[in-house]
Amino acid sequence: MKRTTLMLPDELALAIEREARRRSSSISKVTREALEERFNPPAGRRRKVPFANLGRSDQRHTARDMEDLLDEDWGRAGRP
């Protein structure tokens, strides 16, 4: 297992601490579970890809405007 240091906003750090206390668990375990849920979903469960149908838009300008469309979709999806 790799050790990583994270800088979190105060509100998020407090929320994680509260959840760890509620579960009688460690902050590390709660954080690890949240990250696994977000970035490594269980087998068989598909991740939503907001731009999956980009190539089937029936619009002639899709390729030209792809960067703007991706920025728009990823922005809504909470891109880091």
C-alpha positions in Angstrom: 0.0 0.0 0.0 1.3 3.5 -0.9 1.1 6.4 1.6 -0.2 9.6 0.1 -0.7 13.1 1.7 -3.8 15.0 0.6 -4.6 18.7 1.1 -8.4 18.9 1.7 -10.7 21.8 2.3 -11.6 22.1 6.0 -15.2 21.2 5.4 -14.3 18.0 3.6 -11.7 17.0 6.2 -14.3 17.5 8.9 -16.9 15.5 7.0 -14.4 12.6 6.6 -13.6 12.8 10.3 -17.3 12.7 11.3 -17.9 9.7 9.0 -14.9 7.9 10.5 -16.2 8.5 14.0 -19.8 7.4 13.0 -18.4 4.2 11.6 -15.9 3.7 14.4 -13.3 3.5 11.7 -10.1 5.3 10.7 -10.0 8.4 8.5 -7.7 6.5 6.2 -10.2 3.7 5.7 -13.1 6.0 5.1 -11.0 8.0 2.6 -9.8 4.9 0.9 -13.3 3.5 0.5 -14.6 6.8 -1.0 -11.8 6.9 -3.5 -12.3 3.2 -4.4 -16.0 3.9 -5.0 -15.3 6.9 -7.2 -12.3 5.6 -9.2 -12.5 1.8 -9.0 -16.1 0.8 -9.2 -17.0 -2.9 -8.5 -16.8 -5.4 -11.4 -20.0 -5.4 -13.4 -20.9 -1.9 -12.6 -20.3 0.5 -15.5 -18.9 4.0 -15.0 -20.9 6.8 -16.6 -18.9 8.3 -19.4 -20.6 11.7 -20.1 -19.3 12.0 -23.7 -19.8 8.3 -24.8 -22.2 9.2 -27.6 -20.1 12.1 -28.9 -19.5 10.4 -32.3 -23.2 9.8 -32.9 -24.4 13.4 -32.7 -25.5 13.7 -36.3 -24.0 17.2 -36.2 -21.3 18.2 -38.7 -19.5 20.5 -36.2 -18.9 17.9 -33.5 -15.3 17.1 -34.4 -14.5 20.8 -34.7 -16.1 21.7 -31.3 -15.0 18.5 -29.5 -12.7 20.3 -27.0 -15.5 22.6 -25.9 -18.0 19.7 -25.7 -15.5 17.6 -23.6 -14.8 20.6 -21.3 -18.6 21.1 -20.9 -19.2 17.4 -20.1 -16.2 16.9 -17.8 -17.0 20.1 -16.0 -20.4 18.8 -15.1 -18.9 15.5 -14.1 -16.6 17.1 -11.5 -13.4 16.8 -13.3 -10.4 17.4 -11.0 
